[in-house]
Amino acid sequence: MVTIDDFYRDTWAEVDLDAIQYNVSETKRLLKNQQKLFAVVKANAYGHGAIQVAKTALEAGADCIAVAMLDEALQLRRHKISAPILVMGATPVQHVRVAAENDITLTVFDHRWLHDAKHLLQSSDLSLQIHLKLDTGMGRLGVRSVEELRMLLTEIDGRILQLTGAFTHFATADEIDEGQFRHQLALFEQMKTVLSEGIMLHSSNSAGTLRFEIAHFSAVRLGISMYGLSPSAAIENELPFPLRQAISLHTKLTQVKQVDASATISYGARYVAAGQEWIGTLPIGYADGWNRKLTGQDVLIDGKRVPIVGTVCMDQCMVRLPCELETGMTVTLIGHNGNAFISVDEIAAKLGTINYEVICAMSTRLPRIYLKAGEAVAVTNYLQLL
């Protein structure tokens, strides 16, 4: 059985795989025409752990996996994940053989890249599957016109280079105003008219998937909402089912001390005790992704909120306790503790950012415990990276 003794520090994240499975299966129910579903596990599955999340998503009904870079795709292949994998970012052309050898689909948007890829592969028996990226208004990667798209198509021979899909990305699908979304959708509809019938077409991220059936095409990409988080606060009330947050973050009290009035806490001596106070030290800091701006943010101990005081350090931070408490007590920074709850969105609001950044910032120093039916089934830790 997996236990907390499988790693060597008193700070860890827990990932509820049942929540991942629920969010994926409920999304699949929305796809009335049985479109394919990409589980997006880039950036270590948004901080949750790519291997365990990918396996769970596929068990829940996901058809394909999407990542940002070839390294992430190769990691999945080396862990025996055989499902189709799409690299959505740019891949240096000199690595096309590696992608082809591992049956990994690459994203393409450049005429010269296609020409060079054919040259690199032509002396082998390898073929490479590709998806074309169409820039309909995100302004990131992709071709921007039908004419440019036609030029790319002239380089795709169907033998060495096999066109199996095309996609775009919505910049504002998570906003109330649908103007830009509708504009991008119309451009995608226009550009797809020059593409072959039968290839996979996909445009919708989580927001597009959950809000706009018209943009489902033949596949959708489930990212942030697979992890139980809304793409934005603006559309939270529009979601077709309640999402289940998958990640929580915990630590333990390592020291409890009473300080006198005027005692200072942490770097810069910016916190000064107003009177006699009980101060607890937690072994988590900004090297773990717990940002320095989280000074003043509450954490949960024994189901009650207590504030972080003093500057968050690299490896530790301090909290003001209501009374003397035992060292070793569990402290929750994100998630449930008793009847109290702190969401990822609350932390994002404190930082003035979005929930994506909070979870992606969780360091590899944090062990992850994976739970099913409340029981630990796997753990990843820092030692596995050494």
URKA-V480379 format. One record per pair of residues at least 24 apart in sequence whose C-alpha atoms are under 6 Angstrom apart, sorted by the first residue. I is the first residue (numbers start at 1). J is the second residue. If there is no record, write none. Layout:
I|J + I|J
This chain:
2|376 + 2|377 + 2|378 + 10|251 + 10|252 + 11|250 + 11|251 + 12|250 + 12|366 + 12|367 + 12|368 + 13|248 + 13|249 + 13|368 + 14|247 + 14|248 + 14|368 + 14|369 + 14|370 + 15|246 + 15|247 + 15|370 + 16|246 + 16|371 + 17|371 + 17|372 + 18|372 + 19|244 + 19|246 + 20|226 + 20|227 + 21|57 + 21|60 + 23|226 + 24|226 + 25|60 + 35|218 + 35|219 + 36|63 + 36|219 + 37|62 + 37|63 + 37|219 + 37|220 + 37|221 + 38|64 + 38|65 + 38|66 + 38|221 + 39|65 + 39|222 + 40|65 + 40|66 + 40|67 + 40|222 + 40|223 + 41|67 + 42|67 + 42|68 + 46|359 + 46|360 + 47|359 + 47|360 + 47|362 + 100|128 + 105|129 + 105|130 + 106|130 + 107|131 + 107|132 + 108|132 + 109|133 + 109|142 + 109|143 + 111|152 + 127|160 + 127|161 + 128|161 + 129|162 + 129|163 + 130|163 + 130|164 + 131|164 + 131|165 + 131|166 + 132|166 + 133|166 + 133|167 + 133|168 + 134|167 + 134|168 + 136|184 + 136|187 + 137|184 + 138|171 + 146|191 + 164|199 + 165|199 + 165|200 + 165|201 + 166|201 + 167|201 + 167|202 + 167|203 + 168|203 + 169|203 + 173|207 + 173|208 + 174|207 + 174|232 + 207|231 + 248|334 + 248|335 + 249|332 + 249|333 + 249|334 + 250|331 + 250|332 + 250|333 + 251|330 + 251|331 + 252|328 + 252|329 + 252|330 + 252|331 + 253|281 + 253|282 + 253|327 + 253|328 + 253|329 + 254|281 + 254|282 + 254|327 + 255|280 + 255|281 + 255|327 + 256|280 + 265|310 + 266|310 + 266|311 + 267|311 + 271|310 + 278|320 + 278|321 + 278|323 + 279|319 + 279|320 + 279|321 + 280|318 + 280|319 + 281|317 + 281|318 + 282|316 + 282|317 + 282|318 + 283|315 + 283|316 + 284|315 + 284|316 + 285|312 + 285|313 + 285|314 + 285|315 + 285|316 + 286|314 + 287|314 + 288|362 + 288|363 + 289|361 + 289|362 + 289|363 + 299|332 + 299|333 + 300|331 + 300|332 + 301|331 + 303|337 + 303|338 + 303|339 + 303|340
